[in-house]
Amino acid sequence: FFSFGRRPYREERLAAYIRREHARGRRVSEILQDPYIGRCGGPSVAHRVLSRPGLLDALERDVADSIRAAAP
């Protein structure tokens, strides 16, 4: 579509996919094996996306919220 460097659109879609699947209860290691990850650029792009502080913070909040929700 438009070319503005490193394809931030693809990376944003991949980050949204990882967030969405993780919120559904899937583990990150399982999500990374999805065919969708391969179509979006493979492990190198997924690693770059996972290295973003915003995504890491979101995943950490999801885990913390799940722990709090499960507490008696």
BELJO-V868384 format. One record per pair of residues at least 12 apart in sequence whose C-alpha atoms are under 6 Angstrom apart, sorted by sequence separation. I is the first residue (numbers start at 1). J is the second residue. D is the distance in whole Angstrom. If there is no record, write none. Layout:
I&J&D  I&J&D
//
This chain:
none
//
